Amino acid sequence: MSALYPKIEPYDHGLLDTGDGNLIYWETCGNPNGRPALMLHGGPGSGCSTDARRQFDPEAYRIVLFDQRNCGRSLPSAADPTTDLSLNTTWHLVADIEKLRLSLDIDSWLLFGNSWGSTLALAYAETHRERAAAIVLSGVTTTRRSEIDWLCRGMAPLFPEEWHRFRQGIPSSMKGLDEDMAGAYHRLLNDPDPQTRLKAARDWHDWEAASILLADPDGLPRRWADPFYVLTRARIITHYFLNGAWLEDGVLLRNAAQLAGIPGILLQGRFDIEAPLVTAWELVRAWPESELRILPYAAHSAANPDMSAAIVAATDRFRNFPQK
């Protein structure tokens, strides 16, 4: 039996005009008068899923979800090679969150971020700490260079066959770039030839699939079969990784003291290969009001039954927490 709340539909949705040519899809679910909660999806570039609505008590929360720039239902899409991603950075996303908060007349909210979403939640909370009433993070990342390097190369000894195929995806004419996998794939994903772009997107996701299948033995997300989806997601991920997510290396951990007074729950699978436990452990030591719950049999997927149950239990704990 699923630990998630029953399926629900939004009671409101729209497109937020950022003023720079981007339209951000947003939706609200649950109780219009409930405690505001913001869900920050992973990727970057994965977009929101319908199950993300189900991680909060719909009677207690006013649940806000949005597709980050150039993915999901936001426009323009990164799948279109003519879409300029220069205005898609971590700090543009932080500004989008504030613009969305103001447009929805919300004073402060519970932040929940999964995977890349945890990096974004930390960047937002450290910049606008008065707006973060509480924070729940799962599959904790801070997108340091070491974390990017681990995803793009460090995992190779664990998946030698998949690593070989990943490297083979780089044509011989680019072999000098195979020391920088994010850079090489970023170049392929922006190639003029549509078949080159699609193959690169699929090869990138095949590499990620190695660890994802350990995280979720039931299989890969259904969205990964959609060419439009994998093009969008891979192009945005490599754009972020190539640029270190526009974060001074390690800054989110160094600035974690700015989260003082904000309660947090960190949820981490013991077998999370994509986001090893060390990052969550370092963060909980730097953020006194946070607590770390290690799930002994979970990995990186939020769809894992143990992780799903832990996310719901964590958001439930803040249902009646005093608002700022």
Secondary structure as UniProt FT lines:
FT   STRAND          12..17
FT   STRAND          23..30
FT   TURN            32..33
FT   STRAND          35..40
FT   TURN            43..46
FT   HELIX           50..55
FT   TURN            58..60
FT   STRAND          61..66
FT   TURN            69..70
FT   TURN            72..73
FT   TURN            78..79
FT   TURN            81..82
FT   TURN            86..87
FT   HELIX           90..103
FT   TURN            104..105
FT   STRAND          109..114
FT   HELIX           116..127
FT   HELIX           129..131
FT   STRAND          132..138
FT   HELIX           145..149
FT   HELIX           150..154
FT   HELIX           156..158
FT   HELIX           160..168
FT   HELIX           172..177
FT   TURN            178..179
FT   HELIX           181..189
FT   HELIX           194..215
FT   TURN            217..218
FT   HELIX           222..225
FT   HELIX           227..242
FT   HELIX           244..246
FT   TURN            249..250
FT   HELIX           251..254
FT   HELIX           256..259
FT   TURN            260..261
FT   STRAND          264..269
FT   TURN            270..271
FT   HELIX           278..286
FT   TURN            288..289
FT   STRAND          290..295
FT   TURN            296..297
FT   TURN            302..303
FT   HELIX           305..317
FT   TURN            318..320
//
